[in-house]
Amino acid sequence: MGVENLQKWTPLIKEAFLQSFRVAKFFCAIHITNTYVCTFALTRGPSMLPTFNLTGDFVLAERLSTRFGKVVPGDVVLVRSPENPRKIINKRVVGIAGDTVKFVADPKNSEKEDTIVVPKGHVWIEGDFKYNTTDSRKFGPVPYGLIQGRIIWIVWPLEDFGSVGREVK
């Protein structure tokens, strides 16, 4: 009686195993894509106005250019915050290693410009809305390793759907 029961259940067990294996492969592919190729992110806040909406945009960021050192000034990037490592921020790259960057340290109160040479292995990032942003003017050059991806596409809202172009200053 036991062998007959086992033979009856064998095709069902095989099918369950194969389906489980397919689901596991699917989730592995999602994980690898999200970790190494591209990811989706939600942007919020006033610091990148008018590039992104105040209430938030759903964006697509690719991770390959950051891995191969192809981030250039003008790119909008996802960065792990130097002040709060649990937070991911989005800013525009203004300078890369060796660049001389001129910036107004406190645009709300003065027009006095400071100058800095971006050190090796770092980038200088700034928000597009200079009057309400926390960026390299506050925390200095950011290590290149904190860059999580380069934003390439606004996915939502649909009226803003399209690529995020490079802005060269």
N, C-alpha and C positions, 0 to 999 in steps of 0.2 A: 504494500500500500504506500510506503514512503517514497519509493523510487518513482512510482507512477505520478504521485503528487509533484515531485520535483521536476519531472519531465513536462508536466502541464504548465508549471510556472516559469520554466527556463526561458521561453521566448519573451515573456513579459519582463523578466529581470534583465535580460540582454537589452531590450528596447529602453527600459528605464535608465540603464547605465549609459547607453549611447546618447540619449537625450540630455542627461546630466553632464556628460562630457562636452557636448555641443554648447550648452549654456556656460560652462566653465571657460571654454575657449573664447566665447563671445565677450565675457567680462574681462578676460585677460587682454583681449584686443582693445577693449574700451580703455582699460587702465594704461596700457602702453601708449595708445594714441594721446590720451589726456596728459600723460607725464612727459612724453618726449616729442610729440608732433605739434599738437594744438590743443587749446582749451577754451572754454567759454568763461566769461566773467561779467560781473555787474558793476558798472561804474556809477558812483553817486557823488554828490556834493558840488560846490561852486568852483573848485580850483581849476577845472578844465573847460569852463565856459569860454567860448561858445562851441568848442569842439564836441563836447558831450552835454547832454541835458542835466539840469540841476536835479531832477527827480530820478535820474538813472537811465542808462542805456545798457542793453545786453550786447556784448561785443565778443568777437572771435579773436583770439591771440595765438600767433604761431610761436613755437618754441625753438625752431631750428636755427634762426639767425642769431639768437642769443648764445646758443651752444657753440656756434662756429665763429663767434666774434664779429658778426656782420651788422651790429647796431651802429647807426650813424646819427649825427645831429639832425634833428627834425623828426625822428621816430617817436611815436607815442608808445610807452612801455608800461608793463605791469612790474612793479617793484615791491619786494618785501620791505616794509617800513623799517628804517633804521631805529626809529623810536619805539615801535611796538611790533616785534617780529611776528605776532599773530595776525597782523593786518597787512593786506595787499593794497597798495596805492597805485594810481596811474598818473604819470607825468610825461612831459616831453623832454627828450634828451637835447640839451643845449650844447654840451661839450663832452668830448671823450679825452682819454689820456693824452696829455701834451698840449691840448688846446688852451688858449688864453680866453677866459670868459669875463666879460664886463657885466656887472649886475647892480641894480639898485637894492641895497640891503633892506631898506624900509620904505617902500613906495608910498605908503599912506602919509608919512611925515616929512620926507625929504627926497630930494632928487640926487643926493650924493652917490656917486658910482664907486664901487670897489672893483678890484681886478684880482683874479686868481688863475693860477695855472693848474689845470686838473692833473692830479698825480697819476702815475702808472697804475693800471688795474682799477681805475675809478671812472665814473661818469658824473657829469653835472646835470641835474634834472630840475625843471621848473614847471609849475602849473601855467596854463595859458592865461588865467585870470589873476594877474599879478597882485591884486589888492586883497585877495582872500585865498591864500594857498600856503601850505606848509611844505617846503621843498628844500633844495640844497642851500638856499639863502639862509635857512635856519639851521640845518644839520650838516651842512658841508658836502663835499664830494661823497658819492655813494659807491661802495665796492661793486664792481661789475658782477660779482657772484650773486648779488641780491636781485638782479634782473630776472624776472620769471617768464617774460615773453614780450613779443612786439605785437601791439594791437593793429590788426589789418582790416577789420570789417565791423561795421555796426550792423547788428542783426535785427534789433528791436529798439525803438519803435519803427514801424515800417516807413513813416515819412522821412526818416533819417537813414534808411537802408542804403548801404554802400560802403566803399572803401574809405579808410582813414588815411588821407594823404600825408606826405612829409611836408613839414613847414620849415623852410630854411630861413634862419634869422640873420 
